[in-house]
C-alpha cells in the first residue's frame, strides 16, 4: 500500500497538480479532488458499495485534500518569488 501511494504521489499527482501555483482560485478543484479520491479508493481496494467518508479515506492513506496541497504550493511559490532582491515583484512593490 505504501508503495502504491508513493508511486501515485510521485507520478500521477505530480502531473495532476502541475502548474497549480499559477491557476485561478476557482479552477475545477472539485473535479481534481474527485479523481484523487477515486484513485485512493481503488488503491485501498474499496468497492463503490463500501461507504466511508473522505476524511476516513485521507486518514487511512495518510493523504491531505487536494485544496490544501494546492494552497501549500501557492504559498511556497509566492515565498520563492519574493526571496530575491532583484525579482520583479519586489521592485514593483517598492
C-alpha positions as CSV (number, residue, x, y, z in Angstrom):
1,X,0.0,0.0,0.0
2,X,2.8,2.4,0.9
3,X,4.5,1.7,-2.5
4,X,1.2,2.4,-4.4
5,X,0.8,5.7,-2.6
6,X,4.4,6.7,-3.2
7,X,4.1,6.0,-6.9
8,X,0.7,7.8,-7.0
9,X,2.1,10.9,-5.3
10,X,5.4,10.8,-7.3
11,X,3.8,10.4,-10.8
12,X,0.1,10.8,-11.0
13,X,-0.4,13.6,-8.5
14,X,2.7,15.4,-9.7
15,X,1.3,15.6,-13.2
16,X,-2.2,16.3,-11.9
17,X,-1.1,19.4,-10.0
18,X,1.5,20.6,-12.5
19,X,1.5,24.4,-12.6
20,X,-1.2,24.8,-10.0
21,X,0.7,27.7,-8.5
22,X,-0.5,29.9,-11.3
23,X,-4.1,28.6,-11.5
24,X,-7.1,30.7,-10.6
25,X,-8.6,30.0,-7.3
26,X,-11.8,28.5,-8.7
27,X,-10.2,26.2,-11.2
28,X,-12.2,22.9,-11.0
29,X,-10.9,21.9,-7.6
30,X,-13.8,19.6,-7.1
31,X,-13.0,17.5,-10.1
32,X,-9.4,17.1,-9.1
33,X,-10.5,16.1,-5.6
34,X,-13.0,13.6,-7.0
35,X,-10.3,12.0,-9.2
36,X,-7.9,11.9,-6.3
37,X,-10.4,10.2,-4.0
38,X,-11.3,7.7,-6.7
39,X,-7.7,6.7,-7.1
40,X,-7.2,6.4,-3.4
41,X,-10.3,4.2,-3.1
42,X,-9.0,1.9,-5.9
43,X,-5.6,1.6,-4.2
44,X,-7.3,0.6,-0.9
45,X,-9.4,-1.9,-2.7
46,X,-12.7,-0.3,-1.7
47,X,-15.8,-1.1,-3.8
48,X,-18.3,1.6,-4.6
49,X,-20.8,0.0,-2.2
50,X,-18.5,0.5,0.7
51,X,-19.3,3.9,2.1
52,X,-16.6,5.7,4.1
53,X,-16.1,9.4,4.5
54,X,-13.4,11.3,2.7
55,X,-11.7,12.2,6.0
56,X,-11.5,8.5,6.8
57,X,-10.1,7.8,3.4
58,X,-7.4,10.5,3.8
59,X,-6.5,9.3,7.3
60,X,-6.3,5.7,6.1
61,X,-3.9,6.6,3.3
62,X,-2.1,9.5,5.1
63,X,-3.0,12.0,2.4
64,X,-4.3,15.5,2.5
65,X,-7.2,17.1,0.5
66,X,-6.1,18.5,-2.9
67,X,-7.1,22.0,-1.9
68,X,-4.7,22.0,0.9
69,X,-1.9,20.8,-1.3
70,X,-2.6,23.5,-3.9
71,X,-2.6,26.2,-1.2
72,X,0.7,24.9,0.1
73,X,2.2,25.0,-3.3
74,X,0.9,28.5,-4.0
75,X,2.3,29.9,-0.7
76,X,5.6,28.2,-1.4
77,X,5.7,29.7,-4.9
78,X,4.9,33.2,-3.5
79,X,7.7,32.9,-1.0
80,X,10.1,31.8,-3.6
81,X,9.3,34.7,-5.9
82,X,9.6,37.3,-3.2
83,X,13.0,36.0,-2.0
84,X,15.5,37.7,-4.2
85,X,16.2,41.5,-4.2
86,X,16.3,41.6,-8.0
87,X,12.9,40.0,-8.5
88,X,10.3,41.9,-10.4
89,X,7.6,41.7,-7.8
90,X,9.8,43.2,-5.1
91,X,10.9,46.0,-7.5
92,X,7.2,46.8,-8.3
93,X,6.1,47.0,-4.7
94,X,9.0,49.4,-3.7
